[in-house]
Each structure stands twice: as C-alpha cells, then as structure tokens.
Amino acid sequence: MSHLFSQGQLGDLTLSNRIIIAPMCQYSAAEGAPTDWHSVHLGTLAQSGAGLLIIEATSVTPEGRISPWDLGIWSDELGDALQREVEKIRRWSPIKLGIQLGHAGRKASVDAPWKGGKALSGSEGGWETLAPSSLAFSENPTPKAMSSEEIAQIKQAFVDGARRAQRAGFDLIELHAAHGYLLHQFLSPLSNQRTDNYGGSPENRMRLVLEIFDEVKAAVSLPVGVRISATDWTEGGWDIDGSIQLARALEGRGCAYIHVSSGGLSPAQQITISPNYQVPFAQQIQQQVAMPAIAVGLITEPEQAEAIIATGQAEFIALARGMLYDPRWPWHAAAKLGDKIAVAPQYQRSEPHHLRGLFSV
C-alpha cells in the first residue's frame, strides 16, 4: 500500500487515506442556507474516495460572509439546514465531514467571483465590514476597527457556530485563519495596527486566534484544526517564522492539525506559482511540531502527492480546484499507485477492465 492510501489521524478522527478535499466557497447559498447546488456539489465530492471533505468557509455572523451568497451558521435554523445536508451525505457515503468556520473581516461584502468579485455598496446588498484596524483591502471600503466588545462578540460567535456544527453531525472543525480573512488580519502586522492587547507584538497579534481556538475546543468534543497562510508573500508581513510560532502554540493547546496555505492578505503579494509551491511551508512547520501538517497548492499528480507523504514533508495533502476539475482524483490516484479504493456499489461496475481489483467492496 502507498503512503497516500494509508490510514491517518487528525486528533482522534481516523481517515481512510491521506487525501483531503479543502474548503471551496461556492457563492450559492440563500440567506446563509445551503441550496440544491450544495446537495449536488457535496454529493459529488462525497463519492470521490477522499478521506475527508471539509465544507466551504461558513460564516459565524452575517457580516462575516465574503459575499451575500456564502454559507452561514449564525443561527440554529442554519445549523439545522446544514444538518440536513450532512444527513444526505451520511446516507450514501462513508466520507468524514469537516466544516470550516470563518469571518471575512475587511474582505467581506463582495460580489461573486464570476461577477467580478468587487465590493458591494449598500444598495447592491453590501454592508459595513469589520477589521482589526481601519485599513482597507485593495479598493474595498475602509472597514470599521473592532472594539473590545465586538472582539468578544466574534469569539462567542465562533463558539456558538462550533456547537451548532457538532449538533449538525460534522466530524471535525477547522478555524479559518488564512487568505486575508479576519483571523489572518489579526495575525499580520500589515493589517493589524492596534495598540491594545490584540496588536503590536507577535504574541498580541496571535492572541485572538489562540483565544478562539481555546474557547472552541472547550465547547465541543470534535477535533479542531486551523488553516493558516504561512506567509503574506510581501515585505513586512506575516511570515513562516510567525507561522511556526503559532503552530507550536496551537499544538500546546491540543490542536488536531495545521492546514498550510499562503497569501491572500495583501494585493502587493508576489507569488511564484509552480507545482508544490506551498509545500515547503508545510514541511518547515511539520519539522517543528508533532501534530499533522496538511500541504496544499498545485498538487495535481498522484506520484507528487505520494512523495510529499512518503518523505515526511506533510502527513496529509489537500486538493481544491484540482478536485473540482476531477472529482474522481482519488480513484485515478489509487489506480496509478497500485492501491485499492472503496466505491459506492452503484459505481462498482465502472471498474476498467485493465484495472480489475482496483475497487474494493
């Protein structure tokens, strides 16, 4: 058996293999609730053969949505709607399910990507955004700097969202501290110029992420992991040294894993994109902590993914756009690596003649 198709652990959650479907926003919700699109989309991914499917960034408050069409979990009604989606998947697939809880901060209130992704005015359905400091992202409106009371409210919103996620039946919770959204905004000195306990030193800038992690972990019995941007890819920003410091602090608090992406905070970022371009960040963090690191970013080939796991660069790999392009990527990876993969009985007769034995019952 390959390393990629060996069992793995995220906290006390056992995955059948090391392939994770990363969260991917669909911009297709209705007032925060999943629609038929989500049933079709998630149902397709649930039959992929991956070990874990993490649901797209789901906002803990209405104003924390990236767009008006993002999923939300700020009410019991929305938690119930997500539970119905979980139950649909559970009926037909053994895949483990996670949910990513987030808040977009100053990058909220924008249009869908296929409509240009620009900031929405009030007349277009937009709203005032919140951030650590009154510093705008790109050409977006200047956000409101959060008060201490608003910070406390956000912490409680994450806790309430986590409790609803557990009631909905998810197996795992991921906190979104990457891609320039609110928790990343607190981490980076480029977006956080506060002078209170949440700004200034690295320890202060990490405070909100760590406090939210502590409170969420105490509120649920599920494994809790964190997704980060390992670097802002720009001078004076959040960097790999800060990410290692944060990873160590999270590990000491019982974090189940660290999901290592990068960028998204500054329009000045300079990224050279190539296969595995983010894997070295995961590797540097994995060398410093015992908890699993998840590598992501232009991992497209099975042999490439196998090498990442086999050489210890990370314990898991995650795919996002690649899985949208090829929802059967794990099937094809198993075929290339000489492994077996479990598929739904409805699909077993699709096993290619030249790959007899690929599908396990």
N, C-alpha and C positions, 0 to 999 in steps of 0.2 A: 504493500500500500504506500502511496505517496504521502509526503508530509501534509500536502494541501488537503487531502481527504481523510486525515486522521482526526479523531475527536479532539475538541478543545474546551477550555473552561473560561468563562467570564464570571468571576465570582463563583457562586455555587450553581450557575447555569451551564449545563453541558450542551455543546453544539456538536452536531454530527460531522461537521467538517469546518475548515478554516476560512470559508468564503462567506462574506457578509455583504448584504445589499445596503449601501449607505443611504441616508435620508435624501430624498429628492423632492423639492417643492413642485406641486402640480398646478397651483393657482386656479383651482377648480372647485373650491368649497363654496357653500352658500351660508352666509352669516356664521361662519366658523364650522359648519357641519359638513361632514363628508357627503358626496353626491354619488350618483350612479357611476361617474367616472372613476371614483376611488375604488368602488367594488370591482370594476373591470381591471383597472390598473394593478391593484394589490392582488387580486385573484390571479392575474398572470404571473406576477413575481413570486407568488406563494408556490407556484408549480415549477419553479426554476431549479430546485435541488440545492439551493444555498442553505447554509446552516442557520442564518439569522437574517430577518428582514426588519430594518428599522424604518418606521413610518416617518414621513417628512416632518420638518420643523413645525411644531404645533404650539401656537402662542398661548401663554398663560394669562394674557389680558387682551382685550380688544385692540388697544392702541399698540400692542406689541407685534401685530401682524405685519409681515412685509408688505402685503397687498390686501385689499378688501376681500380677496378670494382665498386666503390662507386658512388652514385648519386651526381650530381653537379648542381649548379645554378649560375655559374660564368659568364654566357653569356645569351643574350636574346634568343638565339636558345635553350638553355637548359631550360629556363623558359617556352618557347613555348611548348617544349616536355612534361614538367610537366603539363602544362595547358591541353593538350590533355588527359592525364591520369585523371585529375580532372573531365573533362567533361564526360568521360566514366562512372565514378562513379556516378556523379550527375544524369545521365540519369536513373540510376536504383536503387539508394539508397538515403535516406534522411540523412544518417550519416554525422555529421560535420567532417571537414577535417582540420588537422593542419600539419605543416611541421617543422621539427627540423633543424635549421641551425647550422652548426658546422665547426670546423677546428681541425684536429687531432694533430697538433703540432709534438712533438717528437715521437708520436705513429703512424705516417703516414708511407706510403711506405712499407706496409707489405702484405704478401700473404693472400689468403682467409683462414678462419679457418679450413675448411676441407682439406686444403693443408698444414697445419701445422702452418700457421699464422706467419712465420718468416720474418724478414726484407729482402727486395728485393734489390739486387745490381742494378747498372745502366744497366748492360747487361740483367737483368731479368725484366726490366721495372720500376725499382725504381728511387728515386730522393733524393736530399738533403732535410732534414727536418729542420723545424724552431722551436724554443722554447724560453721561457723567458731567459734561461741560457744554456750554453753548457754542459748540464748534460744529459747523455743517460738514456733511459729507458731500464732496464734489459740488454740484449745483443744486443740491437739495436745500430746502428752507432750513434756517438755523433752528436747532432743537432747543427745548427748554432744559436748563440744567436741573437735575433732580434734587429735590430737598431730601433731608434725612427721613422725613415722613414718607416720601414717595419710595425711597430705597427700602424702607421697612415693608411697605405695601407690596413691592415687587418680590421681596423674599417670601412673603406669605403666599403670594400668587403662585410661585414655583412649588411651594409645599402643597397647596391645595390641588394644583394640577397633578402633582405626583400621586397624591392619594386617589384622585379620580382615575388616573392611569392604571393604578393597581386594581381598583374595583372593576375597571373595564376588561381586565384579564391579560394585560401585557406581561411579558416575562422579564422585561428589563427597561430601565430608564436611562436615557442619555441626556446630559445637560449640554446645551449648545453655547460654547464659548469660543466660537470660531467665526471666520468670514466677515468680520467687521460688525457683527451684531452686538447687542447691548453688553453682554458679559465680556466680550473681546474689547469693546470700547473702554471698559473699566481697566482692563489689563494694560492697554497700550498708552504710553506717555504722549503719543500723537493726538489722542482723543480725550485723554483724562488729564485735566489741569486743575483738579480740585486741590484745595488746601486743608481739607478735613481728614478724617481717618481713612477715607477711601481714595486718597490721592497722594501724589508725591513719591514716596519710596516704593520699590517693588513690593514690599510686604503689604503696604497700604493698598496698592493697586490690585493685588491678588485677593484682598480681604473679601470682597463681595462674592467672588466665585467660591471661595472656601466656605464662607458662611452659608451660602445657598446649598452647597454640597452637604455640609454637616446637617442642615435642617431637613433636607430632603431625605437623606439616608436615615435619619432618626424617625421619619414619618412613615416609611414603607419598609417592607421586608424583601424587596426586589434588589438585584444587583444594580448599582448606579455607576455609570461611567461618564466621562467628559470628553467632548470633542473640542480640540483647540486648533488655532492657527499657530504653527510653530514659529513663524516669522511674519513680519509685515512686509518683507522684501523692500524696505526703504530705510535710509539712514535715520537713526534716532528713534526707530520704532521698537515694538515688541520683537524679541529675537529668541534664538534657540537657547541661550543661557537662561533667560527668564522662563522658557517653557520647561526646561529641565528642573528648575527650582520649583515651579508649580507642580510638575508631575511628582516630585518627591513629597511635597506637602500633601497632595491628594492621596498618594499611596499610604502615607502615615495615617490617614483618616479612614482607610478602608475602601478606597476607590477600586472598582472592579476592573477598569481598563482605561487607557488613554487613546483616543482616536485622533490621529495626527494628520491634519491638513495644513494649509497655509494661506496667507494673503486675505484680501477682501476688505481691509480696513482703510487703505489709502489709495486714491487714484494715481498717486505717484509711484506705486509699486512697479518694480522692474523684475519680471519673472521670465526666465529662460525655460520654456516648456519643452520637455522631451520625455521619453519613457522613463518611469521610475523617478521623476524629478523631485518628488517629495519623500521618497523612501529614505534617503539619508537622514532626514529629520527624525523619522520614526526609529531608525537604527540608533541614533545618538541617544534618544530618550530610553529606548529599550535596554541599552547598555548600562543605564543608571538606575533602573527600577526593576523590581521583580514582577510587578503586575503586567499583564499583556499590553503591548502596543499594537494598534491596528494601523497598517500602512495603506495609503490610498493615493491615487493620482497617476493616470495613464498606465495603469496595469491592465494590459489587454490580452496577453498570451498566457496560456496555462503554464508553460515552462518558466516564464518570467515570475509568475505567482509562486510556483513551486520553489524556485531559487530563493525568493525572499524568505519563505518559511524555513526552508532547509538550512540556510546559512545563519539563521537567528537574527535577521535584520528586524523582524517583527514576528509576532505569534499568529496574527491574522492579517488577511488582506480584505479590502473593501472595494467594491465596484459601484459606480453610479451611472454615468452616461453609457458606459460600456454594457451595463445590464439592460438599459433601455433599448440599446441597439440590438442586443442579442439576449433576450430573456432566458434562453436555454444555455447560456455560457457554462454553467457548471456541468451540464450534460456533456458538452463538447470537450471541456477540460478533463473530465473523467475518461472519455474515450482516448484523448491524446496521451494521458498519463498511465493508462492501463488499469484504471480503477473501476469499481462498480458504483452505481448510483441508484438510489431508490426513486421510483417514479410512480405517479398515480396509476392504478390499474387501467384506467381509461386510455392511457398513453402507452402501455407496455407493448402493444402490437406495432408501435412505430420503430422499435429497435432495428437498426440497419442490419442487413444480412451479414455484412462483413464485420459486424461488431457483436456477434452473438455472445451473451454473457455480460454485456455492459449494464443492463438493467437488473437490479435486484428486486425481489418481491417485498 
